[in-house]
Amino acid sequence: MSAVEADAAHAAMSDSGAQVILVCGAHPPVLAAFRREGDGLGSRVDIPGADGLVGAARDLAAALGLQADDPFSALDRLSVGAEAEFRDEFGQALHWDARNPGVVVRASDLVGAARRVAGDHASGLADARSLNARVQHTRRAVAATFASELASVVASAVESVGGKGSPGPVGVGGGAFGNARFNTELTRLVGPALSWSAVPEAFGRALGAVGVAEAGSQPGLALGPTFSEEDIKRTLDNCRLDYVYEPDWARLLARVSRMLAQGKVVGWFQGAMAFGPRALGTRSILGDPSNRYARQNLNEYLRGLPLDEPLPVILAPSLADRCFAGDFSSGRGVLDAEVRSEWRPSLAAALDWRQAVRVHGVSPPQASRLGDLLEVHYAATGTPGLIEANLAGPGEPVACTPRDAVRTVFSSAIDALVIGRFLLMKDYWLLRTQDK
C-alpha cells in the first residue's frame, strides 16, 4: 500500500459516513480524491497542480528562512501572531481553476509576491533571527497569507470532489491537515462538511495500512502498553521515591484539582499509551489556563518554546459548545477556536492574539479518567478546561513506561506526577501535609 493510499484508508476509517476522501500532503506531494466502494476505496483520482503547489510552498519556505522539508507545517507555525494581509498579491500566484478543476500556482510569482510586499526589507525575509520588527511581521504575515490561500484552494477541491448534496461529510487526511492555522481557515470556509483523520500526520499512515480505526471506534488510539498498580509501585519503590497511594478516585481527583488551581504543573500518566504525536489524555502534562503564569511555566520553563507558541487546551466535553463561538465539533482535528467573552478569563493564559485557543479535541474515549478530572476541576473552580501537552521534555519522546514518566518529571519543571492512583510531588512536605 502506498503512503497516499494509507492516508486515505485512515481517513475512511475515521468516519464510516464519509463517502469521499481527500488527501493532501507534502510527503509525497499529493492532492487526490478517493471514493468509497463497498468496504474499501476506489481508484485514486489526482487533482492537477499538486506537485507545483508543494514545490511553490518549499520555495516560499526557503525564501523565509524555514526548513523546507515539510513546508506546509513550517509556514503554518510561522504564521502565529499574524493575519493574512496579502491575499490580493498572493491570489494571483496561487488559486483554484474552476473551469479546468485544479490548482494554478507559480512558485516564482509566489516568492516574488513575498519580496514585493516586503519592499525595502525583502533581503531580510530569510533571516529568522532578525531583530527588525517590520521584517518579522512581514515574514509572519506572508506565512499566514499562504495558509489562508492554501485553505481556499483545498476548500474548492473539497467542493469539486464532494459535489453539491454529497451524502455525508468529505473525509480528509494527509499531513496538511495536521496544521491548526490551515484547519481553522478551512473550517471557516467549508463548515461542518469535513471529517478529519484521527492522526493526519505521517504517523497515521500506519493505522491506515493495518486497518486500525480512530478514537471512538474499537480499539481506538490507546494502542500502547498499559501498566498495573503493581508495575507502577515496583518502579516507584525501586527509584526510592516518596509517594501517596489514594484508593479513592474521587479524593485523588479533588486533590489534583486543588494543585492545578494553585498553579502547579502536573504530569498525568493513566492507562494505555495513546498513538500519535499529540497528547490524548493518557501521557500528558496539565496546567490550569486561568493561572497568570501558566504560559511562562509551560512554554518557557518546560517546553523550551517561545512565549507566543499556542498552548493546546482540552475541554470538558459538556462545555465545548458553550465556550466556543460558532459551530465547534471535537471531530474537526486540530484547530484554533474563538472563545466566547465570558469564558476568556478562565482560559486567559492559553488565549492567542485573536482571543482563540488551540484545541486538539475534547476528552477522548480512551481518556475517561482525564474527562473525570476536567469535570471535577470545572465544578471546583469554574475553569472549563486544562492546558495539555505531551508528557515529555524538550526534544524528547513521550514517556511510555512508569520509569520514563519519573525521569521526565524529575528532570523538568513539572511539580507533581499522578500515575495510576499514586501521587508524587517534588515537595515532600506538601505531599504529606497538604489537605487531602
Secondary structure, DSSP 8 states (H G I E B T S, - for coil): --HHHHHHHHHHHH-TT--EEEEEEETTEEEEEEEEETTEE---EE-TTHHHHHHHHHHHHHHTT---SSHHHHHHHHTTT-----HHHHHTTEEEETTTTEEEE-HHHHHHHHHHHHGGGGGGTT-TT---HHHHHHHHHHHHHHHHHHHHHHHHHHHHHH-TT-SS-EEEESGGGG-HHHHHHHHHHHGGGEEE-SS-STTHHHHHHHT---TTSSS-S--S----HHHHHHHHHHTT---EE---HHHHHHHHHHHHHTT--EEEE-SS---SSS--SSEEEEE-TTSTTHHIIIIIIII---TTS--EEEE-GGGHHHHBSS---TTS-SEEEEB-GGGGGGGGGG--TTSEEEE--S--GGGHHHHHHHHHHHHHH---EEEEEES--TT-----SHHHHHHHHHTTT--EEEETTEEEES-HHHHHHS--
